[in-house]
Structures are given as structure tokens and as C-alpha cells.
Amino acid sequence: MAKTSYSASNRKIEPSYAEIARGITPETLKPVYMLMGEEPFFIDRLADHIVKTALRPDEYDFCLMTYYGAETDIDTVITAARAYPFGGNRQVVMVKDAAKLSEWEKLEAYFKKPQPATVLVFCYTGAKFDRRLKAASIIERNGLMFESKKMNDKQLPAFIRDYVKTERQTAIDPAAVQMLADHVGADLHRLVGEIDKLMVALADKGTHTITTDLVAAQVGISKDYNVFELCDALGKKDVLKAMQIANYFDKNPKEGALQRVLPMLFRYFSNVMVAFYSPDKSEKGLADWLSLTPWQVRNNVLPPMQHYTGVKVMNIISFIRRTDARSKGIDNPSTPPGELMRELLYYVLH
């Protein structure tokens, strides 16, 4: 397993999810794991991986004990951890919703004489364990702590590509990656669920690459009228296409709700605004500056940079903010969402 390293400033660098997952083997299992943070996806995946590594499926009934923080206490958990496995060489004591437990100092007594056959897993979902507690140093000394952080929008395309490639051994078109990221967003459980549905459809078609057509058909996105196509039309100043999409959104509010479209437009033009400040405006230079892929720069950044000035983009961002406020009733007693969208697009395109 990759060891936790330190930077030149001696700041501790936390191991990543991938590093921890690769390091979990039957020979390297720790006596205790604290899986915490705001992103439940990685916590759930690591917890499942620990169980599958520690136990055979036929051992789950007797050697896997699951508790819930709201329904138990630390004494019960420790008692279970001290017991001997029934019918196996190892047992896993899993505590979900561990943030609802208290009296963590009692872990010190357990780890003075731990049960060697027990793997104790705390799923501290939705919060961070207080590292100032003595229990934190006990867990770090005897086992492993992992903080699962929420992904931001820029990280989603890389996550999608990596998951499709490494977990599903399949290829995916860059445009399909962007479509999934924009439409599904950072709910990783839902995102992976959508990808798994795409894999079933892919097998039925007998092909090996996830395309935009497949995403549009399976995820329920109009192939021609979606936010991804709207951004593309605005970037190229394609007035006709942009207004066609706006009209489609007005007639199909579930697919083009203003409060879902505006954040994507804001992100799109914010990237363009930042790009104007890049010292190197080549495709590679912009990709490094914006932490985007060359494909994203080529399709989502360079076209609008050719059609808009930095001042215009800055004003567009301000207008998007104003539209957002008006959509929530601020300085707007009656203008409907469809009209607000058309006003915004007219301002962007003229």
C-alpha cells in the first residue's frame, strides 16, 4: 500500500481512495478503520471492499456484525470486537452512522488488548471525526483514517473516465463524459448507477464505447436539446440553435429547469473568464491552467474565446447572477422562467 507521505512543508498528505483500496489485502488488513467525510460513495465502497477482503461470502452470516450508531453504543461495539469469530478465522464489526456514537475514549482500553481476529470499521458518514480526540491518535496508530471529500464539478469528468476504464474496462467518448457530468452531477451513487445502466445497454448493442447517443437514450436526455448543446451553441454564437434549445426547455421544464441550467452556464463562462488570464493560451497551456482535459478546452473554452471578449464574458457572468436572483423572485414579480432564459440568451448572443 502506498504510504502516507509528507510535503516539503512537513504537511501530512492523506492517501487517496485508490491508494487505500489497492492496499487492502488479506495480509494487510488493519485492526481498525475510520472512514469519514461528506461523500458517502467512497466510504461505502471501501467498507464493502474491506468486508469482501476479510471474509468469504459464506462467512457473512456469522462473521459480519453490523451496528448503527443511533441504535447502539460504544460498549456494545467493543464487546462485539472482543469476541472470537464464529466459524471463521476473522470477523468484521461494522458500525454505520458512527457519527452518532459517543464515549470514544473507551477505544483506548480496547486497543490495549485488541482481538487480533477482528477488523473494526467505523463509517462516520456526513462529518469529520474530531482529530483532537485521543481516540483519533489511537485509530491512526493502530489502523487507518480516511476522509471522503465531496467532488467538485471539475473532478467529475476524471472520475467518470477512470471508473469506466478501470472498473468497467470500457471506453467512453469525451462528449459522453461531459454529458454525464453535466446532467447527473456530483451524486456519485447515482452517477455510477447511470454508468452501470449504460453498460447493460452497451452489452445489448454489442459495442465497446459509450457514446453521446447512448447516454442520451439511456439517461433520458434529448440528444439535440440539452444544456451541453446549449453551451456549445453559445460558445459558437449559434443564435438559431440556442433559441431552439431555449424554446424546447420552455416546453419541457423538467429537462431544462432554469435553476439547473444557470449553474452550468455560470461554470461554462467562468472557465472562459479564467482562461483569459492564462499566460499560455495554447490548448495544453489552458488545460493546465484550468485543470481541464485538452478535449474540454478544445470544445468548451477555445470557441467562446474566439467569439467573446473578456469584458463581455465578465458581463455575461453578472447577467447570469442577475437572472438567478430574478428567477427566485428578487426584482421580478412576474416574468416566467422561459422568458428569463430568452432574455439571458439574447444578452449573451448580442
Short mmCIF file of the C-alpha atoms (twelve columns), coordinates in Angstrom:
data_MODEL
# 
_entry.id   MODEL 
# 
loop_
_atom_site.group_PDB 
_atom_site.id 
_atom_site.type_symbol 
_atom_site.label_atom_id 
_atom_site.label_alt_id 
_atom_site.label_comp_id 
_atom_site.label_asym_id 
_atom_site.label_seq_id 
_atom_site.Cartn_x 
_atom_site.Cartn_y 
_atom_site.Cartn_z 
_atom_site.pdbx_PDB_model_num 
ATOM 1   C CA . MET A 1   0.000   0.000   0.000   1 
ATOM 2   C CA . ALA A 2   1.171   3.496   -0.761  1 
ATOM 3   C CA . LYS A 3   2.397   5.084   2.444   1 
ATOM 4   C CA . THR A 4   1.231   8.458   3.620   1 
ATOM 5   C CA . SER A 5   3.892   10.964  2.605   1 
ATOM 6   C CA . TYR A 6   4.853   14.481  3.615   1 
ATOM 7   C CA . SER A 7   5.465   17.619  1.590   1 
ATOM 8   C CA . ALA A 8   8.425   19.930  1.911   1 
ATOM 9   C CA . SER A 9   6.468   21.945  4.461   1 
ATOM 10  C CA . ASN A 10  6.004   18.759  6.509   1 
ATOM 11  C CA . ARG A 11  2.239   18.858  5.925   1 
ATOM 12  C CA . LYS A 12  0.704   15.422  6.011   1 
ATOM 13  C CA . ILE A 13  -0.620  14.255  2.631   1 
ATOM 14  C CA . GLU A 14  -3.622  11.968  3.028   1 
ATOM 15  C CA . PRO A 15  -3.661  8.758   0.986   1 
ATOM 16  C CA . SER A 16  -6.277  8.738   -1.763  1 
ATOM 17  C CA . TYR A 17  -9.232  6.383   -2.079  1 
ATOM 18  C CA . ALA A 18  -7.460  4.497   -4.881  1 
ATOM 19  C CA . GLU A 19  -4.277  4.088   -2.824  1 
ATOM 20  C CA . ILE A 20  -6.199  2.783   0.176   1 
ATOM 21  C CA . ALA A 21  -8.315  0.423   -1.943  1 
ATOM 22  C CA . ARG A 22  -5.219  -1.033  -3.600  1 
ATOM 23  C CA . GLY A 23  -3.608  -1.526  -0.199  1 
ATOM 24  C CA . ILE A 24  -6.460  -3.541  1.306   1 
ATOM 25  C CA . THR A 25  -5.445  -7.183  1.006   1 
ATOM 26  C CA . PRO A 26  -5.978  -10.180 3.313   1 
ATOM 27  C CA . GLU A 27  -2.379  -9.770  4.504   1 
ATOM 28  C CA . THR A 28  -2.522  -6.021  5.170   1 
ATOM 29  C CA . LEU A 29  -5.919  -5.588  6.847   1 
ATOM 30  C CA . LYS A 30  -5.818  -3.156  9.758   1 
ATOM 31  C CA . PRO A 31  -7.413  -3.755  13.173  1 
ATOM 32  C CA . VAL A 32  -9.472  -0.555  12.798  1 
ATOM 33  C CA . TYR A 33  -10.650 1.758   10.023  1 
ATOM 34  C CA . MET A 34  -12.235 5.178   10.439  1 
ATOM 35  C CA . LEU A 35  -13.964 6.086   7.162   1 
ATOM 36  C CA . MET A 36  -15.324 9.613   7.484   1 
ATOM 37  C CA . GLY A 37  -16.394 12.569  5.396   1 
ATOM 38  C CA . GLU A 38  -19.155 14.152  3.345   1 
ATOM 39  C CA . GLU A 39  -19.011 11.830  0.297   1 
ATOM 40  C CA . PRO A 40  -20.742 8.532   1.152   1 
ATOM 41  C CA . PHE A 41  -19.766 6.816   -2.110  1 
ATOM 42  C CA . PHE A 42  -16.113 6.216   -1.235  1 
ATOM 43  C CA . ILE A 43  -16.957 5.305   2.359   1 
ATOM 44  C CA . ASP A 44  -19.444 2.679   1.203   1 
ATOM 45  C CA . ARG A 45  -17.051 1.315   -1.430  1 
ATOM 46  C CA . LEU A 46  -14.160 0.967   1.000   1 
ATOM 47  C CA . ALA A 47  -16.370 -0.625  3.652   1 
ATOM 48  C CA . ASP A 48  -17.622 -3.183  1.112   1 
ATOM 49  C CA . HIS A 49  -14.071 -3.813  -0.082  1 
ATOM 50  C CA . ILE A 50  -12.873 -4.449  3.475   1 
ATOM 51  C CA . VAL A 51  -15.668 -6.970  4.080   1 
ATOM 52  C CA . LYS A 52  -15.021 -8.806  0.799   1 
ATOM 53  C CA . THR A 53  -11.292 -8.908  1.540   1 
ATOM 54  C CA . ALA A 54  -11.669 -10.104 5.124   1 
ATOM 55  C CA . LEU A 55  -14.437 -12.660 4.669   1 
ATOM 56  C CA . ARG A 56  -15.737 -15.233 2.229   1 
ATOM 57  C CA . PRO A 57  -19.401 -14.806 1.220   1 
ATOM 58  C CA . ASP A 58  -20.356 -17.926 3.192   1 
ATOM 59  C CA . GLU A 59  -18.905 -16.294 6.335   1 
ATOM 60  C CA . TYR A 60  -21.060 -13.167 6.201   1 
ATOM 61  C CA . ASP A 61  -23.913 -14.592 8.291   1 
ATOM 62  C CA . PHE A 62  -21.737 -15.396 11.292  1 
ATOM 63  C CA . CYS A 63  -18.594 -13.263 10.934  1 
ATOM 64  C CA . LEU A 64  -20.015 -9.907  9.838   1 
ATOM 65  C CA . MET A 65  -21.719 -7.891  12.565  1 
ATOM 66  C CA . THR A 66  -23.317 -4.597  11.583  1 
ATOM 67  C CA . TYR A 67  -24.369 -1.926  14.074  1 
ATOM 68  C CA . TYR A 68  -25.900 1.528   13.671  1 
ATOM 69  C CA . GLY A 69  -24.709 4.468   15.731  1 
ATOM 70  C CA . ALA A 70  -28.221 5.646   16.630  1 
ATOM 71  C CA . GLU A 71  -29.199 2.182   17.878  1 
ATOM 72  C CA . THR A 72  -26.092 1.089   19.781  1 
ATOM 73  C CA . ASP A 73  -23.268 2.396   21.988  1 
ATOM 74  C CA . ILE A 74  -19.508 2.096   22.102  1 
ATOM 75  C CA . ASP A 75  -19.604 -0.551  24.850  1 
ATOM 76  C CA . THR A 76  -21.682 -2.874  22.671  1 
ATOM 77  C CA . VAL A 77  -19.335 -2.341  19.746  1 
ATOM 78  C CA . ILE A 78  -16.253 -3.078  21.858  1 
ATOM 79  C CA . THR A 79  -17.853 -6.195  23.331  1 
ATOM 80  C CA . ALA A 80  -18.547 -7.463  19.817  1 
ATOM 81  C CA . ALA A 81  -14.996 -6.633  18.748  1 
ATOM 82  C CA . ARG A 82  -13.523 -8.599  21.659  1 
ATOM 83  C CA . ALA A 83  -15.482 -11.751 20.825  1 
ATOM 84  C CA . TYR A 84  -13.935 -14.600 18.853  1 
ATOM 85  C CA . PRO A 85  -15.099 -15.297 15.292  1 
ATOM 86  C CA . PHE A 86  -17.763 -17.956 14.977  1 
ATOM 87  C CA . GLY A 87  -16.940 -20.446 12.253  1 
ATOM 88  C CA . GLY A 88  -14.141 -18.443 10.655  1 
ATOM 89  C CA . ASN A 89  -10.635 -17.109 11.156  1 
ATOM 90  C CA . ARG A 90  -11.628 -13.450 11.096  1 
ATOM 91  C CA . GLN A 91  -14.630 -11.244 11.850  1 
ATOM 92  C CA . VAL A 92  -15.666 -7.753  10.776  1 
ATOM 93  C CA . VAL A 93  -17.505 -5.427  13.149  1 
ATOM 94  C CA . MET A 94  -19.087 -2.696  11.024  1 
ATOM 95  C CA . VAL A 95  -20.526 0.470   12.610  1 
ATOM 96  C CA . LYS A 96  -22.630 2.607   10.276  1 
ATOM 97  C CA . ASP A 97  -23.747 6.141   11.169  1 
ATOM 98  C CA . ALA A 98  -20.815 6.134   13.594  1 
ATOM 99  C CA . ALA A 99  -21.064 9.917   13.990  1 
ATOM 100 C CA . LYS A 100 -23.937 9.255   16.402  1 
ATOM 101 C CA . LEU A 101 -21.695 7.339   18.813  1 
ATOM 102 C CA . SER A 102 -20.102 8.919   21.874  1 
ATOM 103 C CA . GLU A 103 -17.568 7.964   24.572  1 
ATOM 104 C CA . TRP A 104 -14.854 7.346   22.019  1 
ATOM 105 C CA . GLU A 105 -12.221 7.388   24.794  1 
ATOM 106 C CA . LYS A 106 -13.232 3.811   25.596  1 
ATOM 107 C CA . LEU A 107 -11.396 2.678   22.462  1 
ATOM 108 C CA . GLU A 108 -8.140  3.158   24.367  1 
ATOM 109 C CA . ALA A 109 -8.965  0.258   26.704  1 
ATOM 110 C CA . TYR A 110 -9.849  -1.990  23.762  1 
ATOM 111 C CA . PHE A 111 -6.617  -1.305  21.903  1 
ATOM 112 C CA . LYS A 112 -4.501  -2.083  24.949  1 
ATOM 113 C CA . LYS A 113 -5.503  -5.664  24.228  1 
ATOM 114 C CA . PRO A 114 -7.289  -5.864  20.841  1 
ATOM 115 C CA . GLN A 115 -8.779  -9.018  19.376  1 
ATOM 116 C CA . PRO A 116 -6.326  -9.977  16.570  1 
ATOM 117 C CA . ALA A 117 -9.074  -11.661 14.555  1 
ATOM 118 C CA . THR A 118 -11.319 -8.558  14.485  1 
ATOM 119 C CA . VAL A 119 -11.447 -5.835  11.846  1 
ATOM 120 C CA . LEU A 120 -13.326 -2.865  13.300  1 
ATOM 121 C CA . VAL A 121 -14.814 -0.475  10.704  1 
ATOM 122 C CA . PHE A 122 -16.426 2.870   11.590  1 
ATOM 123 C CA . CYS A 123 -18.441 4.535   8.806   1 
ATOM 124 C CA . TYR A 124 -18.517 8.133   10.061  1 
ATOM 125 C CA . THR A 125 -20.572 9.386   7.115   1 
ATOM 126 C CA . GLY A 126 -21.522 13.034  6.715   1 
ATOM 127 C CA . ALA A 127 -18.994 14.508  9.122   1 
ATOM 128 C CA . LYS A 128 -15.322 14.554  10.096  1 
ATOM 129 C CA . PHE A 129 -14.088 12.708  13.153  1 
ATOM 130 C CA . ASP A 130 -12.534 15.115  15.644  1 
ATOM 131 C CA . ARG A 131 -8.805  14.556  15.228  1 
ATOM 132 C CA . ARG A 132 -8.168  16.351  18.524  1 
ATOM 133 C CA . LEU A 133 -9.668  13.429  20.427  1 
ATOM 134 C CA . LYS A 134 -7.286  10.872  21.863  1 
ATOM 135 C CA . ALA A 135 -9.312  8.228   20.054  1 
ATOM 136 C CA . ALA A 136 -8.135  9.723   16.738  1 
ATOM 137 C CA . SER A 137 -4.472  9.126   17.568  1 
ATOM 138 C CA . ILE A 138 -5.355  5.615   18.756  1 
ATOM 139 C CA . ILE A 139 -7.090  4.838   15.469  1 
ATOM 140 C CA . GLU A 140 -4.258  6.306   13.389  1 
ATOM 141 C CA . ARG A 141 -1.665  4.395   15.398  1 
ATOM 142 C CA . ASN A 142 -3.460  1.052   15.143  1 
ATOM 143 C CA . GLY A 143 -5.246  1.376   11.849  1 
ATOM 144 C CA . LEU A 144 -6.224  3.858   9.174   1 
ATOM 145 C CA . MET A 145 -8.212  7.077   8.857   1 
ATOM 146 C CA . PHE A 146 -9.693  8.174   5.555   1 
ATOM 147 C CA . GLU A 147 -11.622 11.355  4.785   1 
ATOM 148 C CA . SER A 148 -14.000 11.079  1.839   1 
ATOM 149 C CA . LYS A 149 -14.404 14.563  0.384   1 
ATOM 150 C CA . LYS A 150 -17.144 15.807  -1.901  1 
ATOM 151 C CA . MET A 151 -16.080 16.092  -5.526  1 
ATOM 152 C CA . ASN A 152 -16.272 19.420  -7.280  1 
ATOM 153 C CA . ASP A 153 -17.549 19.795  -10.838 1 
ATOM 154 C CA . LYS A 154 -14.064 19.859  -12.344 1 
ATOM 155 C CA . GLN A 155 -13.219 16.487  -10.813 1 
ATOM 156 C CA . LEU A 156 -16.273 14.667  -12.187 1 
ATOM 157 C CA . PRO A 157 -15.037 14.030  -15.772 1 
ATOM 158 C CA . ALA A 158 -11.845 12.381  -14.483 1 
ATOM 159 C CA . PHE A 159 -13.881 10.265  -12.063 1 
ATOM 160 C CA . ILE A 160 -16.207 9.131   -14.866 1 
ATOM 161 C CA . ARG A 161 -13.333 8.264   -17.212 1 
ATOM 162 C CA . ASP A 162 -11.443 6.379   -14.505 1 
ATOM 163 C CA . TYR A 163 -14.497 4.459   -13.319 1 
ATOM 164 C CA . VAL A 164 -15.484 3.416   -16.853 1 
ATOM 165 C CA . LYS A 165 -11.927 2.417   -17.724 1 
ATOM 166 C CA . THR A 166 -10.750 0.703   -14.530 1 
ATOM 167 C CA . GLU A 167 -13.974 -0.610  -13.018 1 
ATOM 168 C CA . ARG A 168 -15.878 -1.435  -16.212 1 
ATOM 169 C CA . GLN A 169 -12.990 -1.937  -18.679 1 
ATOM 170 C CA . THR A 170 -14.798 0.123   -21.308 1 
ATOM 171 C CA . ALA A 171 -14.138 3.255   -23.381 1 
ATOM 172 C CA . ILE A 172 -16.245 6.428   -23.305 1 
ATOM 173 C CA . ASP A 173 -16.300 9.367   -25.694 1 
ATOM 174 C CA . PRO A 174 -15.181 12.706  -24.184 1 
ATOM 175 C CA . ALA A 175 -18.508 14.296  -25.118 1 
ATOM 176 C CA . ALA A 176 -20.361 11.481  -23.359 1 
ATOM 177 C CA . VAL A 177 -18.230 12.086  -20.256 1 
ATOM 178 C CA . GLN A 178 -19.192 15.763  -20.242 1 
ATOM 179 C CA . MET A 179 -22.856 14.969  -20.855 1 
ATOM 180 C CA . LEU A 180 -22.961 12.607  -17.863 1 
ATOM 181 C CA . ALA A 181 -21.121 15.075  -15.636 1 
ATOM 182 C CA . ASP A 182 -23.413 17.961  -16.574 1 
ATOM 183 C CA . HIS A 183 -26.685 16.049  -16.452 1 
ATOM 184 C CA . VAL A 184 -26.193 13.793  -13.418 1 
ATOM 185 C CA . GLY A 185 -23.858 15.947  -11.326 1 
ATOM 186 C CA . ALA A 186 -21.826 15.023  -8.266  1 
ATOM 187 C CA . ASP A 187 -24.176 12.440  -6.748  1 
ATOM 188 C CA . LEU A 188 -21.657 9.626   -7.198  1 
ATOM 189 C CA . HIS A 189 -24.034 6.810   -6.248  1 
ATOM 190 C CA . ARG A 190 -26.497 7.973   -8.895  1 
ATOM 191 C CA . LEU A 191 -23.701 8.625   -11.383 1 
ATOM 192 C CA . VAL A 192 -22.309 5.107   -11.020 1 
ATOM 193 C CA . GLY A 193 -25.844 3.724   -11.254 1 
ATOM 194 C CA . GLU A 194 -26.329 5.517   -14.577 1 
ATOM 195 C CA . ILE A 195 -22.991 4.217   -15.864 1 
ATOM 196 C CA . ASP A 196 -23.926 0.673   -14.857 1 
ATOM 197 C CA . LYS A 197 -27.198 1.045   -16.791 1 
ATOM 198 C CA . LEU A 198 -25.179 2.208   -19.789 1 
ATOM 199 C CA . MET A 199 -23.022 -0.908  -19.507 1 
ATOM 200 C CA . VAL A 200 -26.103 -3.129  -19.784 1 
ATOM 201 C CA . ALA A 201 -27.275 -1.208  -22.855 1 
ATOM 202 C CA . LEU A 202 -23.772 -1.396  -24.305 1 
ATOM 203 C CA . ALA A 203 -23.730 -5.192  -23.965 1 
ATOM 204 C CA . ASP A 204 -27.108 -5.407  -25.712 1 
ATOM 205 C CA . LYS A 205 -25.761 -3.368  -28.621 1 
ATOM 206 C CA . GLY A 206 -22.556 -5.385  -28.823 1 
ATOM 207 C CA . THR A 207 -20.330 -2.294  -28.896 1 
ATOM 208 C CA . HIS A 208 -17.458 -1.266  -26.635 1 
ATOM 209 C CA . THR A 209 -17.661 2.528   -26.375 1 
ATOM 210 C CA . ILE A 210 -20.156 4.701   -24.508 1 
ATOM 211 C CA . THR A 211 -21.285 7.467   -26.871 1 
ATOM 212 C CA . THR A 212 -23.438 10.580  -26.501 1 
ATOM 213 C CA . ASP A 213 -26.244 8.820   -28.377 1 
ATOM 214 C CA . LEU A 214 -26.234 6.009   -25.833 1 
ATOM 215 C CA . VAL A 215 -26.148 8.441   -22.895 1 
ATOM 216 C CA . ALA A 216 -28.990 10.492  -24.359 1 
ATOM 217 C CA . ALA A 217 -31.124 7.397   -24.922 1 
ATOM 218 C CA . GLN A 218 -30.476 5.671   -21.585 1 
ATOM 219 C CA . VAL A 219 -30.196 8.583   -19.159 1 
ATOM 220 C CA . GLY A 220 -33.208 10.393  -20.581 1 
ATOM 221 C CA . ILE A 221 -31.567 13.400  -22.221 1 
ATOM 222 C CA . SER A 222 -32.675 14.885  -25.501 1 
ATOM 223 C CA . LYS A 223 -29.841 14.281  -27.955 1 
ATOM 224 C CA . ASP A 224 -30.151 17.713  -29.559 1 
ATOM 225 C CA . TYR A 225 -31.715 19.819  -26.816 1 
ATOM 226 C CA . ASN A 226 -29.741 19.699  -23.589 1 
ATOM 227 C CA . VAL A 227 -27.537 22.012  -21.542 1 
ATOM 228 C CA . PHE A 228 -24.396 20.574  -23.108 1 
ATOM 229 C CA . GLU A 229 -25.669 21.506  -26.588 1 
ATOM 230 C CA . LEU A 230 -26.798 24.911  -25.305 1 
ATOM 231 C CA . CYS A 231 -23.290 25.726  -24.052 1 
ATOM 232 C CA . ASP A 232 -21.867 24.540  -27.355 1 
ATOM 233 C CA . ALA A 233 -24.271 26.785  -29.292 1 
ATOM 234 C CA . LEU A 234 -23.464 29.795  -27.107 1 
ATOM 235 C CA . GLY A 235 -19.728 29.181  -27.417 1 
ATOM 236 C CA . LYS A 236 -20.048 29.238  -31.208 1 
ATOM 237 C CA . LYS A 237 -22.615 32.076  -31.176 1 
ATOM 238 C CA . ASP A 238 -25.124 29.862  -32.969 1 
ATOM 239 C CA . VAL A 239 -28.207 32.026  -32.362 1 
ATOM 240 C CA . LEU A 240 -30.703 29.726  -34.101 1 
ATOM 241 C CA . LYS A 241 -29.641 26.594  -32.202 1 
ATOM 242 C CA . ALA A 242 -29.509 28.404  -28.849 1 
ATOM 243 C CA . MET A 243 -33.044 29.759  -29.260 1 
ATOM 244 C CA . GLN A 244 -34.345 26.364  -30.431 1 
ATOM 245 C CA . ILE A 245 -32.982 24.821  -27.227 1 
ATOM 246 C CA . ALA A 246 -34.473 27.646  -25.131 1 
ATOM 247 C CA . ASN A 247 -37.897 27.032  -26.683 1 
ATOM 248 C CA . TYR A 248 -37.557 23.296  -26.078 1 
ATOM 249 C CA . PHE A 249 -36.666 23.927  -22.418 1 
ATOM 250 C CA . ASP A 250 -39.675 26.214  -22.062 1 
ATOM 251 C CA . LYS A 251 -41.979 23.426  -23.305 1 
ATOM 252 C CA . ASN A 252 -40.153 20.725  -21.323 1 
ATOM 253 C CA . PRO A 253 -39.318 22.349  -17.963 1 
ATOM 254 C CA . LYS A 254 -38.245 19.069  -16.360 1 
ATOM 255 C CA . GLU A 255 -35.388 18.762  -18.856 1 
ATOM 256 C CA . GLY A 256 -34.370 22.410  -18.857 1 
ATOM 257 C CA . ALA A 257 -35.289 23.806  -15.462 1 
ATOM 258 C CA . LEU A 258 -33.767 27.269  -15.139 1 
ATOM 259 C CA . GLN A 259 -32.244 26.503  -11.727 1 
ATOM 260 C CA . ARG A 260 -30.375 23.561  -13.248 1 
ATOM 261 C CA . VAL A 261 -29.286 25.354  -16.403 1 
ATOM 262 C CA . LEU A 262 -27.957 28.532  -14.777 1 
ATOM 263 C CA . PRO A 263 -25.213 26.857  -12.659 1 
ATOM 264 C CA . MET A 264 -23.914 25.087  -15.762 1 
ATOM 265 C CA . LEU A 265 -23.871 28.286  -17.789 1 
ATOM 266 C CA . PHE A 266 -22.138 30.027  -14.897 1 
ATOM 267 C CA . ARG A 267 -19.470 27.328  -14.747 1 
ATOM 268 C CA . TYR A 268 -19.036 27.374  -18.522 1 
ATOM 269 C CA . PHE A 269 -18.424 31.124  -18.752 1 
ATOM 270 C CA . SER A 270 -16.400 31.198  -15.529 1 
ATOM 271 C CA . ASN A 271 -13.901 28.815  -17.125 1 
ATOM 272 C CA . VAL A 272 -13.741 31.091  -20.156 1 
ATOM 273 C CA . MET A 273 -13.185 34.119  -17.915 1 
ATOM 274 C CA . VAL A 274 -10.313 32.408  -16.082 1 
ATOM 275 C CA . ALA A 275 -8.850  31.300  -19.412 1 
ATOM 276 C CA . PHE A 276 -8.332  34.908  -20.463 1 
ATOM 277 C CA . TYR A 277 -5.868  35.262  -17.563 1 
ATOM 278 C CA . SER A 278 -3.771  32.254  -18.596 1 
ATOM 279 C CA . PRO A 279 -0.176  33.191  -19.530 1 
ATOM 280 C CA . ASP A 280 -0.155  30.350  -22.057 1 
ATOM 281 C CA . LYS A 281 -3.253  30.305  -24.265 1 
ATOM 282 C CA . SER A 282 -2.333  27.187  -26.187 1 
ATOM 283 C CA . GLU A 283 -4.619  24.184  -25.784 1 
ATOM 284 C CA . LYS A 284 -2.185  22.475  -23.410 1 
ATOM 285 C CA . GLY A 285 -1.456  25.700  -21.524 1 
ATOM 286 C CA . LEU A 286 -5.144  26.356  -20.963 1 
ATOM 287 C CA . ALA A 287 -5.759  22.736  -19.934 1 
ATOM 288 C CA . ASP A 288 -3.059  23.018  -17.257 1 
ATOM 289 C CA . TRP A 289 -4.265  26.461  -16.154 1 
ATOM 290 C CA . LEU A 290 -7.916  25.371  -15.820 1 
ATOM 291 C CA . SER A 291 -7.300  21.773  -14.680 1 
ATOM 292 C CA . LEU A 292 -9.354  20.534  -17.640 1 
ATOM 293 C CA . THR A 293 -8.655  17.971  -20.330 1 
ATOM 294 C CA . PRO A 294 -7.425  19.151  -23.751 1 
ATOM 295 C CA . TRP A 295 -10.756 17.946  -25.185 1 
ATOM 296 C CA . GLN A 296 -12.700 20.187  -22.799 1 
ATOM 297 C CA . VAL A 297 -10.501 23.158  -23.693 1 
ATOM 298 C CA . ARG A 298 -10.817 22.465  -27.409 1 
ATOM 299 C CA . ASN A 299 -14.613 22.222  -27.303 1 
ATOM 300 C CA . ASN A 300 -15.693 24.370  -24.351 1 
ATOM 301 C CA . VAL A 301 -13.066 27.101  -23.953 1 
ATOM 302 C CA . LEU A 302 -11.358 27.965  -27.223 1 
ATOM 303 C CA . PRO A 303 -14.560 28.559  -29.265 1 
ATOM 304 C CA . PRO A 304 -16.048 31.167  -26.867 1 
ATOM 305 C CA . MET A 305 -12.626 32.838  -26.509 1 
ATOM 306 C CA . GLN A 306 -12.764 33.441  -30.257 1 
ATOM 307 C CA . HIS A 307 -16.277 34.937  -30.158 1 
ATOM 308 C CA . TYR A 308 -16.295 36.920  -26.906 1 
ATOM 309 C CA . THR A 309 -14.026 39.442  -25.228 1 
ATOM 310 C CA . GLY A 310 -13.008 39.175  -21.602 1 
ATOM 311 C CA . VAL A 311 -15.193 42.178  -20.732 1 
ATOM 312 C CA . LYS A 312 -18.226 40.610  -22.433 1 
ATOM 313 C CA . VAL A 313 -17.719 37.331  -20.573 1 
ATOM 314 C CA . MET A 314 -17.442 39.191  -17.278 1 
ATOM 315 C CA . ASN A 315 -20.729 40.962  -18.044 1 
ATOM 316 C CA . ILE A 316 -22.353 37.667  -19.039 1 
ATOM 317 C CA . ILE A 317 -21.428 36.189  -15.670 1 
ATOM 318 C CA . SER A 318 -23.010 39.191  -13.956 1 
ATOM 319 C CA . PHE A 319 -26.155 38.771  -16.054 1 
ATOM 320 C CA . ILE A 320 -26.352 35.077  -15.142 1 
ATOM 321 C CA . ARG A 321 -26.209 36.048  -11.459 1 
ATOM 322 C CA . ARG A 322 -28.928 38.656  -12.026 1 
ATOM 323 C CA . THR A 323 -31.089 36.091  -13.832 1 
ATOM 324 C CA . ASP A 324 -30.639 33.664  -10.968 1 
ATOM 325 C CA . ALA A 325 -31.793 36.298  -8.482  1 
ATOM 326 C CA . ARG A 326 -34.792 37.222  -10.640 1 
ATOM 327 C CA . SER A 327 -35.742 33.547  -11.010 1 
ATOM 328 C CA . LYS A 328 -36.054 33.482  -7.214  1 
ATOM 329 C CA . GLY A 329 -38.362 36.493  -7.152  1 
ATOM 330 C CA . ILE A 330 -35.845 39.272  -6.489  1 
ATOM 331 C CA . ASP A 331 -36.795 42.381  -8.507  1 
ATOM 332 C CA . ASN A 332 -39.074 40.170  -10.584 1 
ATOM 333 C CA . PRO A 333 -42.719 39.872  -9.615  1 
ATOM 334 C CA . SER A 334 -43.985 38.097  -12.718 1 
ATOM 335 C CA . THR A 335 -41.516 37.239  -15.522 1 
ATOM 336 C CA . PRO A 336 -41.756 33.452  -16.158 1 
ATOM 337 C CA . PRO A 337 -38.641 31.206  -16.356 1 
ATOM 338 C CA . GLY A 338 -38.871 30.737  -20.129 1 
ATOM 339 C CA . GLU A 339 -38.811 34.478  -20.721 1 
ATOM 340 C CA . LEU A 340 -35.918 34.917  -18.286 1 
ATOM 341 C CA . MET A 341 -33.968 32.284  -20.227 1 
ATOM 342 C CA . ARG A 342 -34.617 34.015  -23.555 1 
ATOM 343 C CA . GLU A 343 -33.597 37.394  -22.120 1 
ATOM 344 C CA . LEU A 344 -30.348 35.874  -20.865 1 
ATOM 345 C CA . LEU A 345 -29.559 34.199  -24.181 1 
ATOM 346 C CA . TYR A 346 -30.307 37.365  -26.116 1 
ATOM 347 C CA . TYR A 347 -27.879 39.279  -23.881 1 
ATOM 348 C CA . VAL A 348 -25.200 36.601  -24.300 1 
ATOM 349 C CA . LEU A 349 -25.520 36.423  -28.074 1 
ATOM 350 C CA . HIS A 350 -25.749 40.159  -28.853 1 
# 
